[in-house]
Amino acid sequence: MEEQALIAVINSEMDLELPFHTAFEEMRQQLQAAVNQMIETDFQKLINVLYRVDVNERKLKYLLQENVGADAAVIIADLIIERQMEKIKTRAAFTPQNDEDINEEEKW
């Protein structure tokens, strides 16, 4: 279920159209390709995506500096996936699973 939620969020944030049955590694590779395409053709769009996704800028800079020579698209894609997974888990933790479990006085 988390993988489908992750694909939905990545499709939305990255303007991709990955099928929901896409395997995690395939999704990761396609995300890397999309990031690489933005690095090469529309760097400002990549910056906007990273801001919208809320990727930690310090962490990104650190990882890029520590991994000189590594494929930046791989690092960036992994950070996007990591951040989106954090958001999915946080939303799940704070979303009531069943309205019946909530007292009538506490419902909005």
N, C-alpha and C positions, 0 to 999 in steps of 0.2 A: 504493500500500500504506500509506503514512504517513497518508493521509486516512482510510482505514478504521480504522486504529489510533486516530487522533485522535477520530473519531466514537465509537468504542467507549468510550474513556476519558471523553469528555464525557457520553455517555449515562449512564455509571456514576456519575460525580461529580455530575452535575446532575439526575439522575432524569428524563432525557429519553428519548424513544424515536425518535431520528432513524434513518431507514433508512440502511444502509451505502452505498447508491448516491447519497446526497445530495451535491450539488455543494458545494464549499467555501464559496462566498458564501452559499448558502442555509443551510448549517449555521451560519455566522457570524450571519446575521440571526435565526435561531431561537434561538441562544444569547443574542443581545442581547435578544430578547423575553423569554426566561426570566429574565435578569438584571434587566430592567426590572420584571417582575412581582414579583420578590423585593424590589426596592427599594421598591415601592409597598405590598406586602402582608406581607412577612415578612423584614424587614431582618436579623434575627438569623440566619435560615437562610442568607442571602447571606454574612454574616460567617463562619459555619461552613464554607461551601463554599470561600471564599477561603483560609481557614486550612488546610483539608484539601488543597486543590490546591497550596498553598504559594506563593501569589502574593506577591511582594515588597511588603510594606506601605509601605516608603519610596517605592518607585517609583510605587505606586498614588497615594499622597498627593501626590507631586510632579506627576504627570500631571494629577490632578484640579485642583490649584492653578494649573498652567500653562495649563490649557484651560477656564477658567471660562466657563460658558455652553455648553460642549460637552455632548453627551449622555453622561452618566456610564456608562450601560449599554454604550455602544460601547467606551469606554475599558476598562471592566472585562472585557468579553467578549474584547477583543483581548489583554489580559494573561493571561486564562485560557488562550486558545489558544496564546499564546507559551510559557507555562510548561509546558503539556502537551506541546507539540512538543519542548521541551528535554528533558523526561523520556523521551519516546519515543526520541529520538536517543541519549541517554545509555544507556538500556537496550540499544539495538541495538549500541552500541559495546562493551558489556561482556558481551554474551550470545554464547557460542560458536555459530557458524553450523552446525557439524557436529561431533557427538561423535567422529567418526572422526579428526578433526584433533587430538584431545587424547590425550596419552600415557596409557597404562593406569595408570601410577603416579600421575598427577595427577588422575585421576577420583575422585570421592567415592564 
